[in-house]
């Protein structure tokens, strides 16, 4: 199949393109770097010629509430319109576990808007809802740092390796459209404050983790299960320690 990966030069996209290519699919990485811009529509019609599947793993360059909403509404609208013209039969998008549980979070609200556009498009679709990526843990810690201390709530946290995300998206892309969602998460569940205390120690980071019931996750307070799947989920195979070891050795 010809599968176009929007955001195909990024963290998940590049892994996905490689996996699909190894399976014999024509996997095309589409991003501004390759001449495809979903915000302006540049290159969309050309790259979608003959495509059976489109996978959208693109992300907004800004997480500011208005900017991120505009990004997902504009880029997704342009992409879906181009797919309809090209006769694409399956649209796959990556979203986040718990989006509907934190609508006050600007980024999550933008992802909800994106999903609504996809659901109403008439194009068969699949949504892959993922927990947080291991690769973003340092950014989460930095955002939670106040006066040199990392403030974390005592809530459940089940992050996943980027390689496991790419594999789950690959399976979804080559399968039949779900016209619904699948949730994916890492193989281990932690308390968020305890996870980051252990992670900072492993990173050699001297910052102290403070357990704070009012700690904010990119602007939102969390309940115990805000960030983890409720019900069935497909679990990855790479544990955090193994991922750290692989990262350190470059494997």
C-alpha positions as CSV (number, residue, x, y, z in Angstrom):
1,X,0.0,0.0,0.0
2,X,1.0,3.6,-0.4
3,X,0.8,5.1,3.1
4,X,1.5,8.8,3.6
5,X,2.7,9.8,7.0
6,X,2.0,13.4,7.9
7,X,4.8,14.5,10.3
8,X,6.8,11.6,8.9
9,X,10.2,13.2,9.7
10,X,9.4,13.6,13.4
11,X,9.9,11.3,16.4
12,X,7.1,8.8,15.8
13,X,6.7,9.5,12.1
14,X,10.3,8.6,11.2
15,X,10.0,5.3,13.2
16,X,6.7,4.5,11.5
17,X,8.0,5.2,8.0
18,X,10.9,2.8,8.6
19,X,8.6,0.1,10.0
20,X,6.2,0.3,7.0
21,X,9.0,0.3,4.5
22,X,10.5,-2.8,6.1
23,X,7.1,-4.4,5.5
24,X,7.2,-3.6,1.8
25,X,4.8,-0.7,1.9
26,X,5.4,2.6,0.0
27,X,5.7,4.8,3.0
28,X,6.0,8.5,2.2
29,X,7.2,11.0,4.9
30,X,5.3,14.2,4.4
31,X,6.3,17.3,6.3
32,X,7.3,20.9,5.6
33,X,10.9,19.5,5.3
34,X,9.7,17.4,2.3
35,X,7.6,20.1,0.7
36,X,4.2,19.2,2.3
37,X,2.6,21.8,4.5
38,X,-0.9,21.0,5.9
39,X,-1.4,24.5,7.2
40,X,-1.1,26.1,3.8
41,X,-2.1,23.0,1.7
42,X,1.2,23.1,-0.2
43,X,2.0,19.7,-1.7
44,X,-1.0,17.9,-0.3
45,X,-2.7,17.0,-3.5
46,X,0.5,15.8,-5.1
47,X,1.6,13.6,-2.2
48,X,-1.8,11.9,-1.8
49,X,-2.0,10.7,-5.4
50,X,-2.6,6.9,-5.1
51,X,-2.5,6.8,-1.3
52,X,-4.7,4.3,0.4
53,X,-3.9,5.4,3.9
54,X,-2.9,8.6,5.6
55,X,-1.4,8.7,9.1
56,X,-1.3,12.0,10.9
57,X,1.4,12.2,13.6
58,X,2.0,15.9,13.1
59,X,2.2,18.3,16.0
60,X,1.7,22.0,16.7
61,X,4.9,24.1,17.0
62,X,3.2,26.0,19.8
63,X,1.2,24.7,22.8
64,X,-0.4,28.1,23.5
65,X,-4.2,27.5,23.6
66,X,-5.3,29.6,20.6
67,X,-2.3,28.7,18.5
68,X,-2.6,24.9,19.0
69,X,-6.3,24.9,18.3
70,X,-5.8,26.9,15.1
71,X,-3.0,24.4,14.1
72,X,-5.1,21.3,14.5
73,X,-8.3,22.7,13.1
74,X,-6.6,24.2,10.0
75,X,-4.1,21.4,9.3
76,X,-6.7,18.6,9.9
77,X,-9.3,20.4,7.8
78,X,-7.0,20.9,4.9
79,X,-5.8,17.3,5.1
80,X,-9.2,15.7,5.2
81,X,-10.4,17.8,2.3
82,X,-7.4,16.7,0.2
83,X,-8.0,13.1,1.3
84,X,-11.6,13.2,0.1
85,X,-10.5,14.5,-3.3
86,X,-7.8,11.8,-3.6
87,X,-10.1,9.0,-2.5
88,X,-8.1,8.0,0.5
89,X,-9.8,5.0,2.3
90,X,-8.3,5.2,5.8
91,X,-7.3,8.1,8.0
92,X,-5.3,7.3,11.1
93,X,-4.5,9.9,13.8
94,X,-2.6,9.8,17.0
95,X,-4.2,11.4,20.0
96,X,-3.8,11.3,23.8
97,X,-5.3,9.1,26.5
98,X,-7.7,11.1,28.7
99,X,-8.3,14.1,26.3
100,X,-12.0,14.1,27.2
101,X,-11.2,14.1,31.0
102,X,-9.3,17.4,30.8
103,X,-11.2,19.7,28.5
104,X,-9.8,22.7,30.3
105,X,-6.3,21.8,29.0
106,X,-5.7,23.9,25.9
107,X,-3.7,21.2,24.1
108,X,-6.2,18.4,24.9
109,X,-9.1,20.7,23.8
110,X,-7.4,21.1,20.5
111,X,-7.0,17.3,20.1
112,X,-10.7,16.9,20.8
113,X,-11.5,19.4,18.1
114,X,-9.2,17.5,15.7
115,X,-10.9,14.2,16.5
116,X,-14.4,15.7,15.9
117,X,-13.3,16.9,12.5
118,X,-12.1,13.4,11.7
119,X,-15.2,11.7,13.0
120,X,-17.5,14.0,10.9
121,X,-15.4,13.8,7.7
122,X,-17.0,10.7,6.2
123,X,-13.6,9.1,5.7
124,X,-13.1,5.8,7.4
125,X,-10.8,6.4,10.4
126,X,-8.9,5.1,13.3
127,X,-7.8,7.0,16.4
128,X,-4.8,5.8,18.4
129,X,-4.9,7.3,21.9
130,X,-1.5,7.1,23.6
131,X,-0.2,7.8,27.0
132,X,2.8,10.1,27.4
133,X,6.0,9.1,25.6
134,X,9.2,8.3,27.5
135,X,11.0,10.7,25.1
136,X,9.0,13.6,26.6
137,X,9.5,12.9,30.3
138,X,12.3,15.5,30.7
139,X,10.0,18.1,29.2
140,X,7.2,17.1,31.6
141,X,9.6,17.5,34.5
142,X,10.9,20.9,33.2
143,X,7.3,22.2,32.9
144,X,6.5,21.1,36.4
145,X,9.6,22.8,37.9
146,X,8.9,25.7,40.3
147,X,11.8,27.4,42.1
148,X,14.1,24.5,41.2
149,X,11.8,21.8,42.5
150,X,9.7,19.4,40.4
151,X,6.1,19.5,41.6
152,X,4.2,16.2,40.8
153,X,0.8,15.0,41.9
154,X,0.4,11.5,43.4
155,X,-1.6,10.2,40.4
156,X,-1.2,7.2,38.1
157,X,1.2,7.4,35.2
158,X,1.8,4.8,32.4
159,X,4.2,6.2,29.8
160,X,5.2,4.4,26.7
161,X,8.3,4.1,24.4
162,X,8.2,5.9,21.0
163,X,9.0,2.6,19.3
164,X,6.0,0.9,20.9
165,X,3.8,3.8,19.7
166,X,5.1,3.5,16.2
167,X,4.4,-0.2,16.2
168,X,0.9,0.3,17.4
169,X,0.3,2.9,14.8
170,X,1.7,0.6,12.1
171,X,-0.6,-2.2,13.1
172,X,-3.6,0.2,12.9
173,X,-2.6,1.7,9.6
174,X,-2.3,-1.6,7.8
175,X,-5.6,-2.9,9.3
176,X,-9.2,-2.2,8.7
177,X,-10.5,1.2,9.8
178,X,-11.8,1.1,13.4
179,X,-14.2,4.1,13.0
180,X,-13.3,4.5,16.7
181,X,-10.3,4.4,18.9
182,X,-7.7,2.1,20.4
183,X,-5.8,3.1,23.6
184,X,-2.1,2.2,24.1
185,X,0.1,2.5,27.1
186,X,3.4,1.4,28.5
187,X,3.7,-2.1,30.2
188,X,4.2,-0.6,33.7
189,X,2.0,1.7,35.8
190,X,3.6,4.1,38.3
191,X,2.7,6.8,40.7
192,X,3.7,9.9,38.9
193,X,5.6,11.6,41.7
194,X,7.5,8.4,42.5
195,X,8.3,7.7,38.8
196,X,9.9,11.2,38.4
197,X,11.9,10.9,41.6
198,X,13.4,7.6,40.2
199,X,13.8,9.1,36.7
200,X,15.6,12.2,37.9
201,X,17.9,10.0,39.9
202,X,18.6,7.8,36.9
203,X,19.3,11.0,34.7
204,X,21.7,12.3,37.3
205,X,19.4,15.3,37.8
206,X,19.7,16.8,41.3
207,X,16.3,18.4,41.4
208,X,14.0,17.3,44.2
209,X,10.5,16.0,43.4
210,X,7.8,17.5,45.6
211,X,4.5,15.6,45.9
212,X,1.9,18.3,45.4
213,X,-1.9,17.5,45.1
214,X,-2.3,20.8,43.2
215,X,0.6,20.3,40.8
216,X,-0.4,21.1,37.3
217,X,0.2,19.1,34.2
218,X,0.7,21.7,31.4
219,X,-1.8,23.9,33.2
220,X,-4.3,21.4,34.5
221,X,-4.8,19.7,37.8
222,X,-5.0,15.9,37.6
223,X,-7.2,13.3,39.2
224,X,-5.9,9.9,40.0
225,X,-6.7,8.4,36.6
226,X,-6.5,11.4,34.3
227,X,-3.5,10.1,32.3
228,X,-4.1,6.4,32.2
229,X,-6.4,4.2,30.2
230,X,-9.8,3.2,31.7
231,X,-10.7,-0.2,30.5
232,X,-8.9,-2.2,27.8
233,X,-5.7,-1.0,26.4
234,X,-2.9,-2.4,24.2
235,X,0.3,-2.4,26.2
236,X,3.8,-1.9,24.8
237,X,6.7,-4.2,25.5
238,X,9.5,-1.8,26.4
239,X,9.9,-1.0,30.1
240,X,11.3,2.3,31.2
241,X,14.6,0.9,32.6
242,X,15.2,-1.0,29.3
243,X,14.4,2.1,27.3
244,X,16.9,4.2,29.4
245,X,19.6,1.5,28.8
246,X,18.9,1.4,25.1
247,X,19.0,5.2,24.9
248,X,22.3,5.3,26.7
249,X,23.9,2.8,24.3
250,X,22.2,4.2,21.2
251,X,20.5,1.0,20.3
